[in-house]
Structure formats: C-alpha cells, structure tokens
Amino acid sequence: MSRLTRREFCLGTGAMAASLFTGTEVRAQESSLPNGGKRLALPIPKELRADSAGNIHLVVKPDQQSFIQGLTTPTYGFNGPFLGPAIRLRKGQTVTVSVNNQLTQNVTAHWHGLIVPGYEDGGPYMPIVPGQTWHARLPIIQPAATLWFHPHLYPTTAELVLKGLAGLIIIDDENSDTLPLPKEWGVDDIPVIIQDRRFNKDGSFFHRFNEITVAAGYCGDCLLTNGAVNPEVKTHRGWLRFRILDGSNGRNYRLSTSDKRPMYVIASDGGFLHEPVQVDILPIAAGERYELMIDARDGKPFDLITLPVPQPVMRLPPFDGPVAFLRVIPAGAEGRGTLPEQLVPLPQIPQTLPPISQRLVMQMNRQAQANKLINATGLPQMIATGRTDPAVVDKVLQLVTQAPAMPLKAQLTANAVNGVSFAFTEPGFKVPINRDLHWRISEGSDLMLHPVHIHGCQFRVVKFNGALPPAYMCGWKDTVPISGGGSAEIYVRFPREAMPDMPYMVHCHVLEHEDSGMMTEFSVS
C-alpha cells in the first residue's frame, strides 16, 4: 500500500493523539481513500422483489473488492462481490427464495428476524452444499420491519459473514404505506450496514479463532459502512430515515451525530415503536437493527459517529474516541417525509405474565485463560489511569493478531448455554406453539456483552437488568444485549412449528461466541 500503512489508513492520521478514554476529536477514516482521496458515495443495496410467480433468486459466490488503496480483498457476496441486495417483502405475501451456492464450501441462508417455520429458517441443520440450490418458501405474517439475512453454518458463521455474506430484508405493510415517513430508497430512506474489519498484508480479511477472539469477539480496526470506508450520502433537505444494522461479527456501537443534533428512534428489530423516542446516543449490538429519524431541514452536513463502548478490547484505536462512519450531505430538494407524533399501536403486554418457563444462561468456559492474557498486557491498569499507553495497545494488538489459532476441539467447547456447548448430538428443549411465554436470559460470571438472538419470533422486553427497559427497546425485538452480569426478561410466543430435526436456535450474536458453543436449539409444537 502506497504512502500510508493499512493501520494509518483505517485509523486516520493522529489517531493515537487523544486519550484512550477521554478523547473527543471525531476521527474520520478518510486519510487515504481507495479512489485517490475522494470520499466514496455510500453504496446503496439494490432492492430485490419477487417476480410475477413469487420467486426471488440469490446466488452465493466468491469475488473480490478493493477496500484499501492498492490492495484487493477476496470476498463472498449475495448477487454481487460484497454483501447483498435488500429483499423487499410485504405482509400477507408468500415468496419462494432460491439460494444457489457457487462457493467451494457449504453455506446456509438464515432469515434473521423473519417468523417462518423451522424447516425454512436456514439454521445450521440446513447446509447448502457447493453447486446446490435451496428453495425456501416464506409466508410473510409480520408487520413492517427491517430484518436481515446471513449464513448460519456451524462452526464457520463468523468467517462467512466476515467475507461479506449479509443483506437486508425490508417488510412493508399498510401501516408503513400510510405513515408520512421518508420513503425514497437511498435518498431519504437510507440503509446503513456497519461492520468492522481488519486486513492482512495481502489485503485479505484477518480472522483467527484464538483465546482473545473466543472471549472478546472479532476486533477490527477499520469501519465499513455498506462496504465502504466512511462514505458520504447526498440526501434531501428535510427529515431523513436511517435503517441501521449492526452487521459486525461482535462489535457494538454507541451511535450519535457529530453536531449533537438529536436522533429519533422509530423502529427496533421487529418493527415500529408506538411513538418516536428521542435519544442523543443509541447503543446497538451485533445483530440488532434500529430505524432513526434525523432532522436535516437546515441543509447542513453532519456525520454519523460511534462513541467508545465499555468493553476494553473494543476501545483500542481508532475506537478510543468518536469515529465518523458516514457523512450526510442534505443538499438536495426538500423531502416530503416527516416525523409523526404517533407510529403504530403495539399490542399490550399482559399485566400478569405466566411463570418463567425457560432460563437461558450465556457462559464463557475459557474466560480465565483470556483474562490472564489480557491482564499481562497491562490493559486493566491503563484503563484505570484513563490514558493511552501505546506500548500496552501494541501488546494487546499482538494478542489479537498473533496469538495462535485455537484447536477446533477447544474452540467448540470454549463457550456454552446453560453449561452445555452446542453440538448437533445434544437434544434441545421443547416449546409450546402459540402460547404466551415468559423467559429469562442472563450470563454467568463473565461481564462480556452477549447480544442474544432467538429464532422464530419477535418478543417484547419486559425487564432489563431488573428494571423497565429503555423506551427505545420497548418495541418488537429478536435480539437483546446483556452485559455486566445483567439480565433480560421477555414476553414471547412462537406462532410457527419447528420440529426436532429442523429446530430453531437461540445464541449469542457475537459470531465468534456462537461458533464456539454459545448456542442451543429448541423445537416448537
């Protein structure tokens, strides 16, 4: 790579200047962009609708793309070199999605957040072998929402997603039709897929299962937005709608704006909230989606940024301070969308819930080994001082990138749910169909972040760390983050069947945790 190193490219010049925990300067990642210094336009996924026969076609294939100046990265993609289209569906519709695998390895296609029968869910029991086409018949029974799709092949989901296999699913319905929201795709209704990556010297994506990875999750140093480094999007002047997906393997974010203009959450994983919720900072964890509205009627450019998070390893540069990941330039015509005072009515949660019928504990079996390695770097002491020590940072990066790969047997038992690491031979639990249920999700002695995803449903969070959930989390969810020894209680029901031979999954959506045993299965009948 010419002029700047890959590290300088992704961090931006002067990235180490600010304190690891007190720096306030927003770091752009534009010091050396792939097209000679000009900021790229935000790539907008193409909308993909069913044909007249109700069919949608996806092809999974290898390709390549340049993310860094002078280097080419081998990638995977759905219908393209990296990531995939936005599949556009409608409530009440039934579509058949064909997924053709042109890779040299197995893959699956999981419809994350879509409520479909177990045998159409695309979990680890449904591999698509090279050259094979899988046909999934998907009845759309849920309201308007922003969902996504990605592989779910155990134990290689992390690597497949890392190489680019992910795409959006957009459901529309009568409510979304009538609400006066921005609706011009890519202009004032803007998809934003956030993913962190780290590159090897040859331009390929770095990935390794080692003690740090199976504990902290994937730790990149370069932030991609729809597959581009800190791009720009030219929009209408007016209210803008951003559909945010944390498509990272494990990194969580704290979203904000560079000029501190407020954000309004209008939807969570499973659809619209009852009314907009104003926030200055919005936490989002791997697998979660939120839809935001931002007022750009003043026509002034601003950046979407992410602020430092609590997890120590995830605060390594450039994430030790605010990082810009999308420049918004509202220079176009006046938009027609507005922010409604009310969105959609949400069903009432029963005042009296049934007793807790399922307790799920996310557990890390090798936490002590990882902590010993991290403590030896001096990272905890550095955190206590609140100042950056480049020597400590380099020691941690050496662990992240140079610690030896873990043997597969050790990887598969590194994490667990309720004391058992996932294995296809382990029987799952049983859940009654179409019945109100009350579940509790927690973690063991570790304090790590675990965004817990449940297949086959959209649920409501009734308690979050023993209290009412924040307002932005009070809509439909399929992924709930727990951390710091926390817990969540949810109200849930499963309207579709999942047989024991094609069960649903519940797992941590830190993909390196999922691929190292933090997953279990269940049937619904």
VEXLUM-521464 format. One line per field, with one value per residue (C-alpha): residue number from 1; residue in one letter; x, y, z. Coordinates in nm, 3 decimals. Each point is the difference from the previous one (the first is absolute). Example, Ala and Ser with C-alpha at 12.3 -4.5 7.8 and 13.67 -1.06 7.14 Angstrom:
2
n = 1, 2
res = a, s
east = 1.230, 0.137
north = -0.450, 0.344
up = 0.780, -0.066
***
This chain:
525
n = 1, 2, 3, 4, 5, 6, 7, 8, 9, 10, 11, 12, 13, 14, 15, 16, 17, 18, 19, 20, 21, 22, 23, 24, 25, 26, 27, 28, 29, 30, 31, 32, 33, 34, 35, 36, 37, 38, 39, 40, 41, 42, 43, 44, 45, 46, 47, 48, 49, 50, 51, 52, 53, 54, 55, 56, 57, 58, 59, 60, 61, 62, 63, 64, 65, 66, 67, 68, 69, 70, 71, 72, 73, 74, 75, 76, 77, 78, 79, 80, 81, 82, 83, 84, 85, 86, 87, 88, 89, 90, 91, 92, 93, 94, 95, 96, 97, 98, 99, 100, 101, 102, 103, 104, 105, 106, 107, 108, 109, 110, 111, 112, 113, 114, 115, 116, 117, 118, 119, 120, 121, 122, 123, 124, 125, 126, 127, 128, 129, 130, 131, 132, 133, 134, 135, 136, 137, 138, 139, 140, 141, 142, 143, 144, 145, 146, 147, 148, 149, 150, 151, 152, 153, 154, 155, 156, 157, 158, 159, 160, 161, 162, 163, 164, 165, 166, 167, 168, 169, 170, 171, 172, 173, 174, 175, 176, 177, 178, 179, 180, 181, 182, 183, 184, 185, 186, 187, 188, 189, 190, 191, 192, 193, 194, 195, 196, 197, 198, 199, 200, 201, 202, 203, 204, 205, 206, 207, 208, 209, 210, 211, 212, 213, 214, 215, 216, 217, 218, 219, 220, 221, 222, 223, 224, 225, 226, 227, 228, 229, 230, 231, 232, 233, 234, 235, 236, 237, 238, 239, 240, 241, 242, 243, 244, 245, 246, 247, 248, 249, 250, 251, 252, 253, 254, 255, 256, 257, 258, 259, 260, 261, 262, 263, 264, 265, 266, 267, 268, 269, 270, 271, 272, 273, 274, 275, 276, 277, 278, 279, 280, 281, 282, 283, 284, 285, 286, 287, 288, 289, 290, 291, 292, 293, 294, 295, 296, 297, 298, 299, 300, 301, 302, 303, 304, 305, 306, 307, 308, 309, 310, 311, 312, 313, 314, 315, 316, 317, 318, 319, 320, 321, 322, 323, 324, 325, 326, 327, 328, 329, 330, 331, 332, 333, 334, 335, 336, 337, 338, 339, 340, 341, 342, 343, 344, 345, 346, 347, 348, 349, 350, 351, 352, 353, 354, 355, 356, 357, 358, 359, 360, 361, 362, 363, 364, 365, 366, 367, 368, 369, 370, 371, 372, 373, 374, 375, 376, 377, 378, 379, 380, 381, 382, 383, 384, 385, 386, 387, 388, 389, 390, 391, 392, 393, 394, 395, 396, 397, 398, 399, 400, 401, 402, 403, 404, 405, 406, 407, 408, 409, 410, 411, 412, 413, 414, 415, 416, 417, 418, 419, 420, 421, 422, 423, 424, 425, 426, 427, 428, 429, 430, 431, 432, 433, 434, 435, 436, 437, 438, 439, 440, 441, 442, 443, 444, 445, 446, 447, 448, 449, 450, 451, 452, 453, 454, 455, 456, 457, 458, 459, 460, 461, 462, 463, 464, 465, 466, 467, 468, 469, 470, 471, 472, 473, 474, 475, 476, 477, 478, 479, 480, 481, 482, 483, 484, 485, 486, 487, 488, 489, 490, 491, 492, 493, 494, 495, 496, 497, 498, 499, 500, 501, 502, 503, 504, 505, 506, 507, 508, 509, 510, 511, 512, 513, 514, 515, 516, 517, 518, 519, 520, 521, 522, 523, 524, 525
res = m, s, r, l, t, r, r, e, f, c, l, g, t, g, a, m, a, a, s, l, f, t, g, t, e, v, r, a, q, e, s, s, l, p, n, g, g, k, r, l, a, l, p, i, p, k, e, l, r, a, d, s, a, g, n, i, h, l, v, v, k, p, d, q, q, s, f, i, q, g, l, t, t, p, t, y, g, f, n, g, p, f, l, g, p, a, i, r, l, r, k, g, q, t, v, t, v, s, v, n, n, q, l, t, q, n, v, t, a, h, w, h, g, l, i, v, p, g, y, e, d, g, g, p, y, m, p, i, v, p, g, q, t, w, h, a, r, l, p, i, i, q, p, a, a, t, l, w, f, h, p, h, l, y, p, t, t, a, e, l, v, l, k, g, l, a, g, l, i, i, i, d, d, e, n, s, d, t, l, p, l, p, k, e, w, g, v, d, d, i, p, v, i, i, q, d, r, r, f, n, k, d, g, s, f, f, h, r, f, n, e, i, t, v, a, a, g, y, c, g, d, c, l, l, t, n, g, a, v, n, p, e, v, k, t, h, r, g, w, l, r, f, r, i, l, d, g, s, n, g, r, n, y, r, l, s, t, s, d, k, r, p, m, y, v, i, a, s, d, g, g, f, l, h, e, p, v, q, v, d, i, l, p, i, a, a, g, e, r, y, e, l, m, i, d, a, r, d, g, k, p, f, d, l, i, t, l, p, v, p, q, p, v, m, r, l, p, p, f, d, g, p, v, a, f, l, r, v, i, p, a, g, a, e, g, r, g, t, l, p, e, q, l, v, p, l, p, q, i, p, q, t, l, p, p, i, s, q, r, l, v, m, q, m, n, r, q, a, q, a, n, k, l, i, n, a, t, g, l, p, q, m, i, a, t, g, r, t, d, p, a, v, v, d, k, v, l, q, l, v, t, q, a, p, a, m, p, l, k, a, q, l, t, a, n, a, v, n, g, v, s, f, a, f, t, e, p, g, f, k, v, p, i, n, r, d, l, h, w, r, i, s, e, g, s, d, l, m, l, h, p, v, h, i, h, g, c, q, f, r, v, v, k, f, n, g, a, l, p, p, a, y, m, c, g, w, k, d, t, v, p, i, s, g, g, g, s, a, e, i, y, v, r, f, p, r, e, a, m, p, d, m, p, y, m, v, h, c, h, v, l, e, h, e, d, s, g, m, m, t, e, f, s, v, s
east = 0.000, 0.147, 0.068, -0.199, 0.004, -0.323, -0.006, 0.027, -0.264, -0.259, 0.088, 0.046, 0.301, 0.061, -0.233, 0.215, 0.015, -0.309, -0.037, -0.142, -0.295, -0.026, 0.065, -0.278, 0.135, -0.204, 0.228, -0.086, 0.133, 0.070, 0.376, 0.061, -0.314, 0.006, -0.089, 0.286, -0.126, -0.354, -0.267, -0.208, -0.373, -0.185, -0.073, -0.376, -0.114, -0.229, -0.357, -0.095, -0.368, -0.172, -0.085, -0.356, 0.017, 0.109, 0.364, 0.317, 0.343, 0.322, 0.343, 0.281, 0.334, 0.365, 0.126, 0.236, -0.014, 0.243, -0.055, 0.354, 0.206, 0.220, -0.134, -0.269, -0.195, -0.154, -0.368, -0.328, -0.331, -0.368, -0.062, 0.313, 0.357, -0.074, -0.319, -0.327, -0.324, -0.283, -0.276, -0.331, -0.299, -0.357, -0.216, -0.247, 0.228, 0.153, 0.328, 0.238, 0.367, 0.251, 0.358, 0.261, 0.340, 0.293, 0.260, 0.232, -0.133, -0.340, -0.215, -0.346, -0.236, -0.173, -0.280, 0.086, -0.318, -0.238, -0.268, -0.006, -0.026, 0.314, 0.060, 0.015, 0.209, 0.343, 0.173, 0.304, -0.205, -0.062, 0.338, 0.006, 0.284, 0.208, -0.199, -0.329, -0.306, -0.223, -0.359, -0.162, -0.373, -0.054, -0.350, 0.023, -0.225, 0.161, -0.021, 0.234, 0.359, 0.367, 0.146, 0.305, 0.137, 0.337, 0.157, -0.050, 0.240, 0.153, 0.286, 0.094, -0.271, 0.251, 0.234, -0.282, -0.155, 0.343, 0.066, -0.320, -0.303, -0.279, -0.292, -0.310, -0.363, -0.262, -0.365, -0.272, -0.364, -0.304, 0.130, 0.333, -0.185, -0.212, 0.258, 0.146, 0.359, 0.283, -0.035, 0.247, 0.250, 0.358, -0.099, -0.197, -0.062, 0.360, 0.130, 0.312, 0.185, 0.288, 0.281, 0.355, 0.283, 0.374, 0.220, 0.302, 0.305, -0.127, -0.335, -0.199, -0.224, 0.170, -0.182, 0.127, -0.162, 0.235, -0.040, -0.074, -0.247, -0.212, -0.019, -0.025, -0.127, 0.139, 0.198, 0.046, 0.176, -0.178, -0.369, -0.199, -0.339, -0.182, 0.345, 0.173, 0.232, -0.179, -0.197, -0.232, -0.367, -0.173, -0.357, -0.311, -0.016, -0.253, -0.069, 0.225, -0.063, 0.298, -0.046, 0.299, 0.125, 0.290, 0.128, 0.332, 0.120, 0.020, 0.052, -0.267, -0.038, -0.132, -0.147, -0.021, 0.037, 0.307, -0.190, -0.211, -0.328, -0.255, -0.098, -0.347, -0.039, -0.311, 0.053, 0.194, 0.077, -0.357, -0.169, -0.132, -0.018, -0.324, 0.154, 0.342, 0.257, 0.254, 0.359, 0.339, 0.185, -0.137, 0.173, -0.021, 0.146, 0.090, -0.313, -0.226, -0.179, -0.142, -0.166, 0.091, -0.145, 0.223, -0.106, 0.214, -0.227, 0.282, 0.198, 0.320, 0.227, 0.069, 0.154, -0.144, 0.252, 0.061, 0.127, 0.222, -0.166, 0.068, 0.171, 0.378, 0.125, -0.263, 0.146, 0.329, 0.077, -0.175, -0.294, 0.157, -0.178, -0.290, 0.025, -0.194, -0.140, -0.240, -0.001, -0.353, -0.037, -0.362, 0.045, -0.291, -0.360, -0.240, -0.106, -0.365, 0.043, -0.073, 0.033, -0.346, -0.102, -0.141, 0.118, -0.197, -0.200, 0.188, -0.184, -0.016, 0.229, -0.216, -0.001, 0.055, 0.254, 0.025, 0.283, 0.344, 0.009, 0.349, 0.321, 0.294, 0.345, 0.278, 0.330, 0.369, 0.204, 0.343, -0.042, 0.282, 0.249, -0.094, 0.007, 0.349, 0.130, -0.172, 0.111, 0.362, -0.009, -0.078, -0.333, -0.199, 0.259, -0.006, -0.380, 0.028, 0.228, -0.228, 0.301, 0.130, 0.327, 0.102, 0.219, -0.300, -0.213, 0.265, 0.013, -0.376, 0.010, 0.270, -0.238, -0.287, 0.197, 0.285, -0.134, -0.009, -0.319, -0.195, -0.038, -0.351, -0.087, 0.090, -0.190, -0.321, -0.007, 0.124, -0.350, -0.339, -0.367, -0.121, 0.332, -0.015, 0.194, -0.196, 0.028, -0.232, -0.026, -0.132, -0.381, -0.169, -0.292, -0.367, -0.229, -0.381, -0.133, -0.214, 0.016, 0.100, 0.343, 0.228, 0.375, 0.304, 0.338, 0.314, 0.373, 0.238, 0.286, 0.139, -0.083, 0.021, -0.262, -0.227, -0.264, -0.235, -0.202, -0.302, -0.126, -0.365, -0.140, -0.014, -0.018, -0.053, 0.251, -0.186, 0.298, 0.353, 0.255, -0.288, -0.173, -0.219, 0.183, 0.101, -0.274, 0.183, 0.003, -0.374, -0.105, 0.034, 0.345, 0.175, 0.339, 0.060, 0.346, 0.102, 0.330, 0.164, -0.170, -0.335, -0.322, -0.312, -0.350, -0.210, -0.361, -0.005, -0.212, 0.087, -0.267, 0.182, 0.102, 0.362, 0.058, 0.293, 0.177, -0.026, -0.002, 0.032, 0.313, 0.064, 0.355, 0.231, 0.035, 0.365, 0.072, 0.326, -0.199, -0.263, 0.268, 0.161, -0.301, -0.220, -0.310, -0.279, -0.299, -0.371, -0.305, -0.351, -0.317
north = 0.000, 0.337, 0.298, -0.109, -0.334, -0.201, 0.099, 0.371, -0.040, -0.140, 0.205, 0.335, 0.223, 0.086, -0.269, -0.064, 0.369, -0.001, -0.189, -0.348, 0.089, 0.379, 0.099, 0.199, 0.072, -0.182, -0.225, -0.021, -0.303, 0.193, 0.053, -0.221, -0.109, -0.269, 0.244, 0.242, 0.200, 0.079, -0.124, -0.284, 0.027, -0.227, -0.328, -0.055, -0.366, -0.069, -0.083, -0.356, -0.087, -0.325, -0.054, -0.056, -0.364, 0.096, -0.106, 0.168, -0.122, 0.028, -0.121, -0.042, 0.037, 0.095, 0.332, 0.282, 0.368, 0.280, 0.151, 0.131, 0.197, -0.230, -0.328, -0.244, -0.204, -0.341, 0.017, -0.191, 0.157, -0.055, 0.101, 0.217, 0.029, 0.103, -0.004, -0.045, 0.162, 0.127, -0.257, 0.188, -0.192, 0.081, -0.127, -0.258, -0.100, -0.346, -0.021, -0.277, 0.094, -0.216, 0.011, -0.140, -0.077, 0.066, -0.015, -0.296, -0.041, -0.050, 0.298, 0.072, 0.299, 0.099, 0.257, 0.188, 0.133, -0.158, -0.216, -0.312, -0.376, -0.169, -0.188, 0.333, 0.185, -0.070, -0.105, -0.228, -0.312, 0.122, 0.014, 0.077, -0.200, 0.145, 0.005, -0.060, 0.229, 0.022, 0.116, 0.165, 0.075, 0.302, 0.109, 0.360, 0.035, 0.286, 0.380, 0.243, -0.035, 0.010, -0.352, -0.163, -0.328, -0.169, -0.348, -0.212, -0.289, -0.146, 0.058, 0.235, 0.268, 0.264, -0.049, -0.011, 0.324, 0.160, -0.062, 0.182, -0.228, 0.219, 0.201, 0.187, -0.112, 0.276, -0.079, 0.250, 0.003, 0.229, 0.192, 0.072, 0.107, 0.257, 0.146, 0.325, -0.125, 0.048, -0.271, 0.074, -0.286, 0.120, 0.369, 0.062, -0.367, -0.110, -0.350, -0.002, -0.327, 0.053, -0.258, 0.010, -0.179, -0.059, -0.069, -0.221, 0.131, -0.158, 0.178, -0.304, 0.025, -0.101, -0.263, -0.246, -0.193, 0.047, 0.057, 0.370, -0.048, -0.262, 0.228, 0.355, -0.073, 0.131, 0.323, 0.198, 0.333, 0.120, 0.091, -0.073, 0.150, -0.202, -0.127, 0.340, 0.193, 0.308, 0.081, 0.292, 0.004, 0.292, 0.025, 0.215, 0.299, -0.102, -0.294, -0.300, -0.363, -0.229, -0.377, -0.101, -0.359, -0.096, -0.267, -0.033, -0.338, 0.118, 0.374, 0.217, 0.373, 0.314, 0.204, 0.377, 0.301, 0.220, 0.324, -0.145, 0.036, -0.237, -0.337, -0.151, -0.377, -0.105, -0.378, -0.284, -0.353, -0.107, 0.320, 0.340, 0.132, 0.154, 0.346, 0.150, -0.005, 0.284, -0.103, 0.167, -0.332, -0.335, -0.326, -0.273, -0.351, -0.260, -0.122, 0.284, 0.245, 0.343, 0.252, 0.363, 0.330, 0.308, 0.355, 0.136, 0.287, 0.246, -0.145, -0.018, -0.305, -0.223, -0.337, -0.309, -0.106, -0.272, 0.073, -0.222, -0.302, -0.158, -0.319, 0.060, -0.190, 0.173, 0.340, -0.051, 0.270, 0.139, -0.082, 0.173, 0.317, 0.102, -0.153, 0.134, -0.267, 0.189, 0.360, 0.128, 0.288, 0.124, 0.208, -0.124, 0.108, 0.030, -0.346, -0.087, -0.229, 0.114, -0.134, -0.112, 0.052, -0.353, -0.304, -0.322, -0.145, -0.280, -0.292, 0.027, -0.228, -0.203, 0.155, -0.343, -0.212, -0.375, -0.131, -0.006, -0.318, 0.025, 0.129, 0.047, 0.075, 0.105, -0.133, 0.032, -0.308, 0.149, 0.342, -0.058, -0.080, 0.313, 0.221, -0.124, 0.096, 0.340, 0.082, -0.074, 0.279, 0.263, 0.091, 0.009, 0.234, 0.221, 0.019, 0.105, 0.293, 0.118, 0.064, -0.177, -0.189, -0.094, -0.281, -0.159, 0.045, -0.176, -0.290, -0.046, 0.020, -0.267, -0.226, 0.076, -0.063, -0.236, -0.231, -0.351, -0.139, -0.215, -0.372, -0.071, -0.222, 0.278, 0.257, -0.203, -0.019, 0.351, 0.135, -0.140, 0.055, -0.143, -0.177, -0.189, 0.090, -0.034, -0.337, -0.153, -0.306, 0.194, -0.002, 0.338, 0.113, 0.005, 0.302, 0.004, 0.166, 0.317, 0.034, 0.303, -0.068, 0.174, -0.060, 0.128, 0.050, 0.065, -0.067, -0.185, 0.151, 0.182, 0.364, -0.020, 0.134, -0.274, 0.111, -0.298, -0.082, -0.233, -0.154, -0.036, 0.297, 0.368, 0.063, 0.287, 0.082, 0.032, 0.036, 0.112, -0.039, -0.027, 0.322, 0.120, 0.002, 0.332, 0.144, -0.072, -0.369, -0.027, -0.111, -0.337, -0.156, -0.319, 0.084, 0.132, 0.099, -0.098, 0.098, 0.075, -0.294, 0.129, -0.171, 0.042, -0.139, -0.031, -0.064, -0.229, -0.240, -0.222, -0.014, -0.243, -0.363, -0.116, -0.373, -0.158, -0.086, 0.364, 0.199, 0.368, 0.140, 0.237, 0.133, 0.290, 0.209, 0.066, -0.244, -0.122, -0.090, -0.177, -0.194, -0.108, -0.154, 0.285, -0.131, -0.246, -0.130, -0.041, -0.145, 0.152, -0.209
up = 0.000, -0.101, 0.229, 0.305, 0.177, 0.031, 0.368, -0.085, -0.271, 0.236, 0.307, -0.169, 0.071, 0.362, 0.130, 0.307, 0.093, 0.221, 0.324, -0.034, 0.218, -0.002, -0.362, -0.163, -0.348, -0.265, -0.204, -0.367, -0.183, -0.317, 0.014, -0.303, -0.178, -0.274, -0.278, 0.046, 0.297, -0.112, 0.235, -0.147, -0.040, 0.239, -0.184, 0.003, -0.016, -0.292, 0.089, -0.097, -0.030, -0.091, -0.366, -0.123, 0.111, 0.352, -0.044, 0.122, -0.108, 0.200, -0.110, 0.254, -0.176, 0.055, -0.131, 0.089, 0.092, 0.080, 0.344, 0.046, -0.251, -0.205, 0.141, -0.110, 0.253, -0.075, 0.094, -0.003, -0.094, -0.075, -0.364, 0.005, 0.128, 0.361, 0.209, -0.186, -0.116, 0.218, -0.038, -0.004, 0.137, 0.100, 0.284, -0.133, -0.286, -0.044, -0.190, -0.095, 0.035, -0.186, 0.129, -0.236, 0.155, -0.234, 0.277, 0.055, 0.356, 0.159, 0.090, 0.137, -0.028, 0.325, -0.010, 0.319, 0.164, -0.250, 0.163, -0.217, 0.075, 0.125, -0.324, -0.190, 0.259, -0.153, 0.320, 0.037, -0.077, -0.356, -0.179, -0.372, -0.154, -0.286, -0.323, 0.179, 0.004, 0.307, -0.037, 0.303, -0.005, 0.222, 0.110, 0.123, 0.308, 0.190, -0.019, -0.173, 0.121, -0.093, 0.026, -0.154, -0.136, 0.044, 0.021, 0.310, -0.062, 0.315, 0.079, -0.287, 0.013, 0.113, -0.294, -0.257, 0.126, 0.028, -0.369, -0.095, 0.021, 0.135, -0.135, 0.109, 0.001, -0.009, 0.079, -0.092, 0.107, 0.008, 0.301, -0.163, -0.316, 0.182, 0.238, -0.140, 0.037, -0.251, -0.263, -0.282, 0.017, 0.032, -0.001, 0.320, 0.098, 0.043, 0.082, 0.221, 0.067, 0.247, 0.013, 0.135, -0.179, 0.034, -0.305, -0.053, -0.192, -0.322, 0.030, 0.117, 0.305, 0.323, 0.204, 0.260, 0.282, 0.295, 0.373, -0.047, -0.286, 0.174, 0.303, -0.138, -0.351, -0.326, 0.044, -0.321, -0.044, -0.315, -0.012, -0.316, -0.081, -0.267, -0.095, -0.029, 0.235, 0.137, -0.317, -0.062, -0.093, -0.169, 0.118, -0.006, 0.231, 0.257, 0.226, -0.071, 0.089, 0.070, 0.023, 0.215, 0.014, 0.223, -0.236, 0.180, 0.121, 0.358, 0.038, 0.158, -0.055, 0.167, -0.282, -0.002, -0.230, -0.041, 0.065, 0.282, -0.190, 0.156, -0.139, 0.021, 0.019, -0.194, -0.025, 0.157, -0.124, -0.067, -0.110, 0.100, 0.353, 0.126, -0.024, -0.078, 0.278, 0.009, 0.081, -0.008, 0.007, -0.118, 0.102, -0.263, 0.024, -0.262, -0.178, 0.119, -0.227, 0.075, -0.227, 0.073, -0.118, -0.011, -0.085, -0.285, -0.102, 0.072, -0.295, 0.206, -0.045, 0.301, 0.081, 0.155, 0.262, 0.255, 0.350, 0.217, 0.162, 0.341, -0.123, 0.042, -0.306, -0.214, 0.103, -0.180, -0.259, -0.195, 0.226, 0.300, -0.112, -0.222, -0.349, -0.297, -0.232, -0.230, -0.127, -0.064, -0.249, -0.013, -0.315, -0.209, -0.040, 0.292, 0.112, 0.055, 0.300, 0.354, 0.352, 0.122, 0.361, 0.005, -0.196, 0.053, 0.289, 0.174, 0.163, 0.377, 0.198, 0.241, 0.347, 0.152, -0.181, 0.044, 0.217, -0.160, -0.207, -0.148, 0.151, -0.235, 0.137, -0.240, 0.129, -0.089, 0.085, -0.071, 0.153, 0.250, -0.278, -0.197, 0.310, 0.089, -0.345, 0.001, 0.355, -0.093, -0.259, 0.262, -0.164, 0.329, 0.155, -0.307, 0.021, 0.363, -0.091, -0.281, -0.223, -0.306, 0.019, -0.357, 0.133, 0.173, -0.312, -0.208, 0.246, -0.022, -0.380, -0.001, 0.194, -0.235, -0.318, 0.098, 0.271, -0.147, -0.148, 0.242, -0.084, -0.128, 0.296, 0.243, -0.209, -0.001, 0.380, 0.081, 0.069, 0.098, 0.078, 0.333, 0.041, -0.332, -0.314, -0.323, -0.173, -0.254, 0.225, 0.300, 0.031, 0.018, 0.213, -0.100, -0.027, -0.042, -0.313, 0.019, 0.376, 0.207, 0.151, 0.247, -0.038, 0.189, -0.171, 0.202, 0.003, 0.223, 0.195, -0.304, -0.066, -0.380, -0.235, -0.138, -0.254, 0.028, -0.312, -0.004, -0.322, -0.101, 0.188, 0.080, 0.375, 0.243, 0.273, 0.331, 0.234, -0.079, 0.278, 0.246, -0.108, -0.284, -0.334, -0.157, -0.219, -0.327, 0.096, 0.069, -0.349, -0.171, 0.039, -0.107, 0.154, 0.350, 0.132, 0.351, 0.162, 0.331, 0.169, -0.121, -0.101, -0.209, 0.040, -0.312, -0.096, -0.303, -0.202, -0.295, -0.274, -0.231, 0.037, 0.028, 0.019, 0.190, -0.327, -0.120, 0.324, 0.075, 0.164, 0.287, 0.021, 0.062, -0.316, 0.062, -0.281, 0.152, 0.314, -0.211, -0.189, 0.327, 0.167, 0.134, -0.176, 0.073, -0.193, 0.068, -0.171, -0.014, -0.026
***
